[in-house]
């Protein structure tokens, strides 16, 4: 049962890892300046709530929110983004999860400047704190310092950066590369654009863009193609559903509420 509950929460808190993307430049350090990344997708004050289903069971919840005002890190204004995941009280006696992630995302480059993680998963606890230096391609962390690719993302910032990607010229099968920092490692992955699909969700009938991330195969995921993600087919690119197969069944994560969206929710069909 403990393996089951960890399997439930892991895909949700790591979905940023699978849909984030990174960009690269050839600038030398002496003429470095932060890229200017267009962000038509999100803004200050946004809040998203999700519910995790294991079959017909409501097992856990996840929230992602952007602070109402900018937070300055290293002299630069950032989006301060907080993501939390927890099992419902009825499951705590089996496997208690209280995960907390934060990322300060530069408002111009949409690259992370600071990352914090505090997780409790049953008897396992871990804390991590990282500062990114994109000019020197160097990461200073609570546990260790390490080299990094320029504009590497973390599991929170990667989600929001991915939402800024323009899919208007995408075709079925097109791949997008990504570099993500997680637990003192850099993962080099990709995801594919599959097309468009209208789905029935907890918030209504939504026209979506459908994506297929490459997974890290481990004791939870049995195949690198076992996850599908649907995001709104409008300027917001809000995640609506994540569905994945695992060794002990399948999971579905649905958006249950939203507020503070940057743009009208035009992909939500009227009843």
N, C-alpha and C positions, 0 to 999 in steps of 0.2 A: 504493500500500500504506500510506503514511503516513496518508492520509485515512481509509482503512479502520480503522486501529488507533485513531485519535483518535475515530472514530465509535463504536467499541466501548466505550471507557472513558467517554465524555462522558455517555451516558444514565444510567449507574450513579451517577456522582458528582453528577449534577444531579437525581436522581429526587426528592430532598427539595424541590426548587424546584417540582415539579409536584404534590406531594401535601400540601404544607404549607398551613395556613390561618391567618388572623389575626383578631383581635377588636378592637373599638373601643369607647371610652368617651367621654363628653362632659365629663369632669372638667376643671376649670381647674387650672393649675399650683399654685395656692395650696392646694388641698385634695386634691392628688394622693395616691393610695395605690395600691400595686400590686394588680391584680386577684387574686382567688383562683381559680385554675383547677384543677378536679378532675383528678387524674392517677391513673386506675385501671390504666394500661397498662404502665408500666415503672418500674424502680427501679435503685438502685446495684448494680453488678456484672454487669449484663446484657452479653452479647456475642453478636453475630450475624455469621455468615460467609456470603458469597455467591460464586457462580461465574458467570462471564459466558460464554455460549455464542454463537459465530458459526457457525450451522449445526451441524455435529457437532464443531466445534473448540472446545476449552476455551481461551479467549484471555486471560482476566484474572481477578483475584479482588478482592473488596471485603470489608472488615471494618468493623463499627461496634460500639463498646463504650462503656459508662458506667463511670467509675472506681468503685472499691469504696466510697469515702467522699466526703462533700461537699467541695468546694473553695470557699473564700470569695472573692468578688469584690465590691468596693465595699461591704464589710460584710454581704453577703448570701450565704447558703449556696446553692451551685449544683450541678447535675449537670454534671460535666466529661465531655463526650462527644467521642470521637475517631473519625474515619472515614478509612480509608485505601483507596486503589485502586492496583493495579499490574498491569502486563502480566506474563505468565509469561516466564521466561528465554528460552524458545524463540522469543519474539516481540520480545525487546529489541533485536536487531540490526536489525529492521525499524522499530520505533517504540517507544522505551522510555518508559514512563509510571510515575511515582512521585508520586502525589498524596496530600497529607496535609491534613486539615481538622480543626479543633477548635472547639467551641462550649461556652461556659459558660452553662447554662440555669438561670434562677432557679427554685428549687424550689417556690415558691409560685405565681408567675404563669405559669410555663413559657414565659417570654420570654427571649431571649438578652441577656446582659450583656456578653459578650466573644466575638469571633470571630477565628480565625486560619486562614490558608491558606498552604500552601507547595506549589507544584506544579512538576513537571518533566515536560514532554511533548516528547520528542525534544530539540531544541535550545532550546526555549522554557522559560523559568523565570520564576516570579512568586511574590511574597510579599505578603500583605495582613494587616493587623491592625486591628481595629475595636473600639471601645467604644461601647455604646449608652446613651443617656440617654432613657428612655421618658417621664420627666416633662416634659422640655423638648423632646421630639421632635427630638432632635439626635444626630448620629452623629459621633464623633471617630475619624478613620482615619489610618493610616500614609501613605496617598496623598492624601487630601483629607477635609475635614469637609463634612457635608451635612445638610439637613433630612431627616426621616424620618417616616413614619406611626407613631403609637403602637403598640407591640407588633409591629413589623415582625419578620419571621423571617429567618434565613439558611438556607443549603442543608442544614445539619446540624440546627439547632434546629427547622426547619420539619417535618422528618420526624417528630420525636418529639412535637411539639405536635399534629400531625395525628392521631397515634395516640390522643390523649386525646378526640377527637371522638366524641360519642354518635350512632351511626347507627341507633338503634332505631326512630326515627320517620321515617327516610329513605324516599323513594320514587324509583322509576326516573326519572332525568332531573333530580333535584334538584341544584342547583349550590351550590358552596361557594367564596367569594372568598378570595384570598390576596394578601399583599404580601411579597415576598422581596427581600433585598439580595444582589446578586452583582456583583462587579467594578465598584464605584462607581455602580451603577444600582439603582433600585427597579423591580421587575417586578410589574404588577398582572394577575394571572391568576385562573383558577378551575379546579375539577375537578368532574366529575359522578359521582353515585352511579348505578351501572348495575344493581345487584341482587346476588344471591348465586349462587355456583357452587362445586362441588366439583371440585378438580383433583388430578392425580397429580404430585407434585413429588419432588425429591431426598430430602426428609425423610419422604415418605409421602403418603398420601391426606389432603387437608386441605380442610375446609369454609371457604370464603373469601367476603369481601366484594369486589365487583368495582368498580373506579373507572376513570374516563376523564379524564385530565388534559388541560388545554389546553397545547399546546407552543408554544415560541418557534420559528417557522419560520425556518430558516437553511440553510446548506449541508449540514447533517446531516439535519435533519427536513424532509420535503417537505410535510407536512400537519399542522395543529394537533391533529388527532384520531388520530394514528398511534401512540399509546401506551396500553396497558392495564396496570393494576396490580391485583394480588390481595393482600389482607391477611387475616390470620386472623379468622374470625368468632367471636372470643371476646374476653375482656377485654384480651388483650395487643395485638391489632391489629398483629401482626408482619408486615412485608412478606414474602411468600412467593415471588412471581414478578413480574417486570416484562418485558413483551414490547412491542417497538416495531419499526416499519418505518423504514428509512433509505434514502438514495439508492442504496446499494450492497448492499441485501439486508435481512435482519432479524436482530434480536438477542433473546436470552432470558437473563434473569438470575434464577437460582434460589437460594433459601436452602439452604445445605448443612449448617449446624450452628447450634446455639443453646444458650445456658446462662444461668442466672441470671434467668430470666423471673419477672416479678412474680406471675403467676397460673399455675395449671395450664394446659397446652396442650390444652384440651378440644376444640378444633376438629380435632385430629389424630385420624383414625379408626383404631380398633384393627384390626390385621390379622386 
